Amino acid sequence: MTARLDRRLPVAGWSARQLGVHPAIRGTGTPEDSGGFVLPEYVERDHDRRLRDRLRRSAADRAHPVLVLVRGPSSAGKTRTAFEAVRACLHDWELVFPKTPAGLAALLDAGALVPRTVLWLNEAQNHLGSPAGEEAAAALHRRLEEPGPLVVLGTLWPEYHRRLTAVPGSGAQAVDAHPHARALLGQAAVVDVPAAFTAEALADPRVGRDPSLAAAAATSTGGQVAQTLAAGPQLVDHYRQPTGPHGPYGRAVITAAMDARRLGHASSLPASFLRAAAPGYLTGEQRASADPATWFAGALAYARERVKGVAAALEPVAGPEGMGAVPNVHGLNDYLDHYARSARRYDVPPASFWTAVRDHVTDAADLSALAEAAGARGRYRIAAELYRKAAGAGDTPALSALAWLRAAAGHTGEAERLYRQALDAGHPAMTDLTRLREECGDPEGAERLAWQAYAAGDVWSLVVLAQLREKAGDYDGAERLAHRAARAGSYTVARHLVRLRDARDPEGAERLALEVDFDGRSRVHSNLWYRRGEAMDDEDWERTEGESHYRGLIDGGDIPALSSLARLRENAGSPHEAERLYRRAADAGDTWALRDLARLRAAAGDAAEAQLLYRQALDAGRIKAMADLARLYEETGDADRAQRLSRFGVEADGSQARPW
């Protein structure tokens, strides 16, 4: 069915509430029964001036459309900032607000974004983060190449901005999930909204005279007035300290919603899922005391209770058209979502959660995201079940992910069938299939498939081809592939082949390393020096050019070189110097260095800091740190924690890990 076009209305015809601005807390002295949508006076800050200057220039530029992103954390005032700027700078324009990716696509297909229109994309991740959003992003990118004036104004959390603009990794399993969204957002002018009010903003006379602002300023810490206005902290307290007979059950339902959101469930949450997931978050006594007929209704009532009359943990979900809420689905409050991603980042959901996902989640994108989360937490069997269900719901990449799991479990015949099914559906799985054929003892078939994959544009197939040439003794052919791979952006093959030549021709290895490092990144050359450094003692290393080579890279801003040099210093018997270098690397954003730094702190007897560092590594996605942390708990006598972590099935040595 064709989506109904959202209406364009004059900017003045839109209210703050219609455009998604959160209602504020009532100020001291405001009657509770005063009713209405509370909208405090607005305090302009530095980011408002930057945004308004950009919009005024866009209004004057009749030739070029512009995409502007208002970026900031949850409840920081992004939507209010955008609303006030549009009213101030584009008051005589029209504004259209699509509610869904399909609605956005319909507007673009109909050519409805005429000049002097504001396209309002509040919470832009809801439009761009799905497969349908990719199509909308591509169409919107094309519209921005046409004449203006047109303003596309979106709000976005930093986390979603990073996710949508992230460049995929460099491996055979890497999938580029958001190429069109990344290209679109690369055109954006970004205005960041800070989480806190400055002292200057708090001194604004409007803060003192507006009841809501005055109450928020008096009860906020760290200048987080906007969050308090939206009752965020009180909402967290309502969750953390449940009261009344239904409080514990409400907390269990809210926690299940939090885990679903942070692990990838992006769409509305079915009530059936929440009901099935909640028992695992309760104690045996709480479950025994529950009335089977009424506990869930009471839990939902607690979760939907509006704190300060403003926000509830679980919120109704508006339908795409018409009035009223969609029955039997719920949305999680944005601030609680933001809170949970930090507060519960190290927690693994109970078994009831995964069973509820399997039995009650139907959206293909949600299933695939949750399957990936399950696999990252060692729940390989449930991951396979979820990928299978996602594939059945039309998610083609899930076929490839499922094939990888089945191959790891030893079911190569089924894995090959799934890879070929993914290929038939248009997913680039040829390199994965190539590796599978090689592992099954068919190098000729693997090489044929690898060349087919390369002809189809998959540069990572050169990795397999080079390895096959090397195993066949064709070193010259492998080196030619090294050059080709480096020019295509893959240094994995080149590094491997330089290492091979170094064993029989060190000078030739040096020449080859410099040849394939033609873009100046020195990846292969650095790896060569690293390997040589491992074989030398400390004095020999310092007498060579190796030390100065790495120091030069570090001075030039090469962050990974810090960790490489740290490992060499550690191997040479200088743990204090190694720790200093690992810490510099971690501070500069190298999350791989966190595990190494934690390992050194544990060896030095500082178990408390080692635990903190391992947790930071986990938070950064370094899942193997979970096994390191479990070992550390065991060594320090905390057997309960060690057992809980070990139960998640994550092995430190990936070669020993088994899907089931």
N, C-alpha and C positions, 0 to 999 in steps of 0.2 A: 504494500500500500504506500502511495506517495505521501511523504510527510507534509503536513500543512505548513505554509509559510508563516513564520512569525512576523507580526506587524511592525512596520516602522512608525514611530511616533515622534513628535517634537521632543527634544531633550527635556523641556520644561514639563512635559506630560508624564514623565517617569518619576516615581517616588523612590526614596532611598530604600524602602522596604522591598519594592518590586525588583530592584537591581541587586539585592542580596546583602545589603548592609545589615550587620547584626544589631538587634535592639540593645540598648544599654541598660545598666542597672538604674534603679530609681535612686535619686539622691536623698539625703537626710531631709526629713520634713515633707517629702512628697507623699501624698496619700496613696495607700496601696490600692484603693479602688478608683484611682484617677483614670485608669484605662489608657488606651492609646499606645502608639509605638513611640518609645522614648528615644529621642535623637538629641544628644547633647550639642551644645555649641561646638564649633569646629576650631581647633587651634592649628594654625598653619606652622609648618616646620620647614627645614631646609629642603627636604625631598619634595614638598609641595611646590616650592618655587621652581625646582628643576623640571618637574613634570609639567607645570603650567607653561613654562617657557617653551618646552618642546611642543605642546599642543598649539600654542599661538603661532609658532613657526609653521606648523603643519597646516593650520587654517589659512595662512597667507600663501602657501605653496600650492598653486592650482595644478601643478604638473605631476606631483609624485604622491602616491599613497604612503602611509607610514604604519608600522607595527610598533606599538609601545607596550612594554610589560612592566606592571607594577609588582615587584617581587618582595616577598617578606614572609616571616614565619606566621603560624596560625594566630589569629586574633590580634595581629599587630596594627590593623586599620587599613589594609590594602584597598578593600572595596570602598570604604568611606573616602579615602584619598582620591581614588579614581572618580567617584561620584561628584565630589566637590570640584575637582579640576574640570570635568566636562561641563558642569553647570557654569563655571566661571569663564571658560575659554571658548566653548562651542555651543552656547545657549541657543543660537539660532539655527543649529543643525538638527537633523533627525537621528534617532538612535534605534537600533534593532538588537534584540537580545534572544539569540537562539538558545533553547533549553537543552538540546541534545546534539551529538555529532550528526545525526540524520537531519536535524533541523538546520544545522550549519550548512551541510551539503546541499540541502534543498534551496537555501538562499543563494548559494553560489551557482547552482545549476540554472536557477531562474534569472540570474543577472540582477538580483535585487539590491546589490550593494552599489547604488548609484552615487555620484559625487555628493559631497557634503553629508555623508552618513557616518555615524559612529557604529562600528560593530563591537558589541559589548560581550567579551568572553570572560566573565567572572569564573574563577576556578578553571583556568584554561586546560589543566590536565584532564578534566572530564571530557573535553572535546578532542584532545590530541593524543591521549595515552592508549587508545584502543586501535585495532585494525581499521575500524571505520574512521577513526580519527586520522589515520595515516592518509586515507583518501582525501579527507577534508583539508588536511595540511597541504597536500600537493595542490589542490584546487585553490586554496587561499593564497599560496605562494604565487600561483599564476595571476591571481587577481591583483596582487601587489605590483606586478610588472606592467599593469595597465594604467592609464592616466588617472589622476586624482581630481580633486582632493578627497581623501578617504582616510579615516583613522580607525585602525583595529586596536582596541584597548583591552588588554587581558590582565588578569591577576594570577599569580603563580607562587607556590611555595618554592624555596630554594632547593629542597630535596627533589621535587618533581622536575624543576628546571635542569638539575644535574642529570637526572635519569633520562630525560627526553633528549638531551644534547650530548650524552656520553658516546664516545667513539667505541665501537665494539673491540673486544680483545683480539689478540693475534694468535689464534689457534684454530684447529679444524672444527672445534665445537662452537666457535664464536658465531653468533647470529646478530645481525643488525636489525633490531626491532623497530627503530624509529628513524629511518633515514630522512623521510619527508618532514617530520616534526623538527629534526635537528637542522635541516636546511632552512626551514621557515624561521625558527627561533634565532638562527644566526643572523637574520636581517633585523632583529628587534633592537630598539632603543630601550635599555633597561633602567628603571628607576627603583632603587632599593628603599624599602620602608624599614627603618630601624625598629627593633623590638621594644625599645625603651624611649621615654621622653627625656630630653636633656634638662639640665637645671634651668636653662633659659626658657624652654617651653613650659616647664612647671611654674615659672614665675609670671606667665601670661595672665593678665587680669581675668580673662574668661574662665580660667581654671577655678578661681575663687568664687566667681558669681554664679556659675552653673551648678545646680545641685548634684547632678550625676558626676561631673568632672571633679567637683570638690570631694565627694565621697570616695571616688576612685583614687585621687591623689593622696588622700589621707590613709588609705588602706593598702597601697601598693608598695612593694619593695623593688628597689632597683629601677624605679621609674617606669614600671610596666603597667601604665595606666590603661592602655587599650585592652589588655587581657582582663584586668579587673572590671572594666566597664562591661565586658561580655560575661562576667561571672565565672571566668575560667577557674581561678583557684578554689572558689566555693564548690564548683562542680567536681573538682578532684577530691575535695574533702567529702562530698556526698558519696563518691565512689569508694574512697579508702576507708571511711568510717561508717559502714552501713548501720542503720538504726531500724528498730521496729521488727515485727515478725517476718516481714518480707525482705528486709535489707540484705541478708546473706545470699538469698536466691537472686535478688536483683544484681548484686555485685558479681555473682557467677555468670549471669547472662551478659553483663557489660564486659567482663573480662574475655568471654568468648568472642564478642564483637570486636574488642581491641585486637586480639590475636589474629582474627580473620583479616582485619584491615592491614595490620602491619606485615602480614605474611603474603599479601597480594590480592585479597578479595576486594576488588574495586567497585563492584556494583552493589545495589541495595541488598541488605542481609535478610534472607528468608527467616520468618519466625520459626519454621520447622527446624532449620539448622540450629538456631539459638537454643531451642528446647532440647535438642538431642545432644548438643555439645556441653551444656551447663553442668550436668552431674559430675563430670570429672574435676570440676573446680570446687566441689563441696566436700566436706568431711563426711565420714560414714555416719556420724551422729546427725548431721544436718540432713542427709538424704533419708535417714530412717524417720526423722521427725516431719518430713514433708507430707502434705496431703496430696496424693496423686492427682486429684481432680482439680485442685485450685492453686498449687504452688507456682505454676508458670504464669498464670494471670496476675498473681501477686508480684512476682518478679518483674514482669513487664510494667506494672503500675509504678513500682519503685524506680525502675530505669527511666521511665518517661516523666517522672516528677520534675517540674521545672524549678530549678534553683534560682532563687531571687526573682522568680517570675519571668526569667529570661531564657535560660538554656536548660535542656535536658540531656542526659547521657545518650539516650536513644530518641531519635527524632522521626516524625512522620516524613514520608517521601512523596513529594508531589508528583502527580501523573504528568506525562509528556504533554497532554492537552486537557482542557477542561478544568473543573474545580475538584477539590478534595484530594485525599491521600490515597495512594495505592494500598490496598488491603494486604495484610500479612507480610509486609516487608518493613524494614527499619533502616535508618541511617545512623551512623555513629557521629556524635558531636565532634567537630573539627579539633577543638582544643584537647579533648580527651584522646583523640587519635594522635595528635602531636605529643601529648604527654606519654602515651603508652609506648611510642617508638623509642623513648629513652628509658622509662621506668621498667619496661618488660623486655628489653632488648636481649637479655641473657636467658630468658625463660623459654622453655620448650613446652608447648601445649600438651595436655594429657591425651590419652588414647581416645577418649570420647570425642575430642575435637576432630581428630582425623577421621574417625568413623562417621561423624556428622557431615564432614566435608564430602566424603565418598557418597553418602546416601542422600544428601539434600542440596548440594550445590550443582547447578546445571549449566551456568555460563562457561563457555569454552575457555575464554581468557582467564577467568578466575580459577578454573580447574588447573590450567597449566602453571599459573603463578604459584598456586598452593602446592602443586606437585614438585616444583623446583625447590620450594621451601622445605617440603618433607624430605627430599633427597639430601639437601644440605644438612639436615639434622639426623641423618642416618636412618630415616624411615623409608627404606628402599621399596619395600613391598607396597606400602600405601602410595608411594610416588608412582610406581608402575600402574597401579589401578587408576589413579587420577589422570595420568597421561593417556591411558587407554580410553577413559571416559571423555577426555578433552578431544582426542582424535575423533571419536565417534560423534562429537558435537561440532566437528568441522574445523578444528585447529590443526592444520597440517604440520607445523613444526613439532607438535607433540608426538607425531609418529617417529621422528628422528630421535627425540629424547628417549622415547620408550625403547627404540631399537638399541640405543647405547646401553640402557639398563639390562635388556635381555642378553645382549652380547656379553656384558660383564658377568652375568649369571651363568654363562656357558651355553646359552640357547642360540647358537650362531645361525641355525636355519631360520628360526623365527625372526632374528634380527635382520638378516638379509632381506627377508620378505617385507619387513616393515620399512627398511631403507628404500627398497624399490617402490613401495607404495607411496612413500614421501616424494620420491623423484617423479612419479607419474602425476602427483598432485601439484608439481611445480616447486617443491622445496629443494634447495641445493644440498643434497645429501650424498653427492657422488664421492667426495673425499672420504667420508665416513665408510661408505661401502668399499672403497678401495682398500682402506686399512683392514677392514674385515676380511677381504679376500686374501690379503697378504698373511694375516694371522692364521687363516685356514690352509696355508701352504700352496697358494696359487699365485706365484709372483708374476707370471705372464698375464694372467687375467687382471691382477692388480694394476700392472703397468698400463694395460689398455684402458682401464677405467680412469686412471690418473690423467692420461693424456686427454681423454674425453672431458674430464672435469676442468682441466686447464683450458681447453678450447672453449668451454662454456663460461670462462671468466673466473674460475676458482683458483687464485694464485697459490693457495695453501696446498694444492695438490703437488706443487713442486717439492714440498718437503718429502712426500712419499716417493716421488720419482727419483730424487737425489739419493735417498736411502737405498732404493732398489738398484740404482746404478753402482753405488758403492759396494753393495753386497755381491754384485756380479763382477766386481773387479775393474769396472770402467771408471777409473778415477778422473780421467780427462773429461769424460761426459758429465760426471758429477760436478766437476768444477765449473763447467759451462753453465750448468743449472744453478750453481751458486751465484754467478753473475746475474743470470736472469731473475733469480729469486730476489736478490738484493735490489735490483731495479724495480721490481714489483712491490717492494716494501717488506719482504720476508727475509729477515736476517737469521732465522733459525737454521736453514740449510747451510748458509754460508759459514756460520760459526762452526757447525759440525764438520764441514769439509776442511776448514782451516786447521782444526784440531787434528784431523786425519793426516794432513800433509806435514804438520809440525813434527810428527814422530819420525819422519824419514827425511825431511828437507826443511829445517828451521828457517833458513833464509827465504826459501820459496814460500813458506807459510806466512812470513812477514810481508812479502810482496803481495800475496793474494789477499791478506787481511786489509792492507791499505787500498787495494784495487776495489774491493767490494764495499769499502767505506767511502765511496765517492761523494756521498751527500754530506759528509762532515760530521756525522753522528758518532763515529768511532766505536760502534757497538762490537763489531767482530774483533777489531784490534784490541779493544779493552779486554775482551774475553780471553784473547791469546795471552796478554800480559798477566791476567789473573791466574790462568792455569800454570804459567811458568813460575809465578810467585809462590804458588802452593808447593812447588817442588824444591824451593830454595830455603835455606835457613835465613834468619833475620839479617845477619851481616851481609850475606851475598845479595839479598834483595835490595838492601839499601845502597849497595855498590852499583847496581844496575840502573837502567833508565826507568824501571818499573814504578818505583816510588814517585819520581817526578812526573811520570805519565799520568798516574791517578791524581796527583795533586793538581796537575793542570786541568784535568777534567772537572774536578771539584770546584776549582776557582772559576771555571766557566759555567757553573750552575748545573752540572750533571749530578742529580741527586742519587740515582742508583750507584754511582761510583763511590759514594760514601760507604754504603754497605759492603761493596766489593773490597774496598781497602780495609774496612773493619774486619772482615773475615780473614784477610791475609795477616793483619796484625794479631788477631786472635790465634791463628795457627802458628804464628811465629813466637808465641809466648808472651804477648803484651795485652792481657785482658783489660787493663785500665784504659789503654789507648783505644782498644776495640770498642769498649763500652761508650767512650766519649764520641766516637764516630757513629755508632749505632744510634745514640741519642740525637745527634745532629740530623741524621737521616730521618728518624721518626718525627722530629720537630718540623722537618721540611715537608712532611706528608708521605714519606715512604712507609706505608703500613706493614710491609714485609719485615721491616727492621724491628717492629715491636716484639715479635716472638724471640728474635735473637737477643734483644736487650733483656727480656724477661728471663731467658735461660741463663744469662750471665748474672743477673741479680739473684736468681735462685741459687746458683753455684756459690755466690758470695754470702749466702745465708740470709738474704733479705727477702723472706717469703712474702711479706705483706706487699712490697712493691712489685714483686714478680707476679702475684695474683692480679694486681691492678693492671699491669701491662698485658697479661694474657687476656683479660677481659676487654681491654681496649682493642686488642687484635681481633677478638671475636666480633666486637661491635663493627670493626672495619671489614668484616666478611672473611677473615682468615680462620676458616672452620676447624683446621687441624689444631689450632690453639686450644680447642676444647679438650682434646686428649692430653695435651701438655698440662692444662690446668687440673684435670682429674688426677694425673700422676702427682702433681704438686700437693694437692689436697691429701692424697694417700700418704705421701712422705711426711707431711706435717701432722698426721694423726686425725685428720677430718674424714673418717671413713664414710660417713653418711653422704657428704657432698661428693666425694669421689665416686661413690656407687651411683648417685643420681646422674652424674655426668656420663659415666661409663654406660649406663643403661640406654643412653640415646644412640648407641651403636656407632659412634664416630671413632675411627681408628687413626692413630697418629701416622702409622705407616700405610700409605695408600695401597701398597702392594699386597697388604694382608687384608684390606677391607673387602667385605663380601656383601653384595646387595641383599642377600638373604641366605 
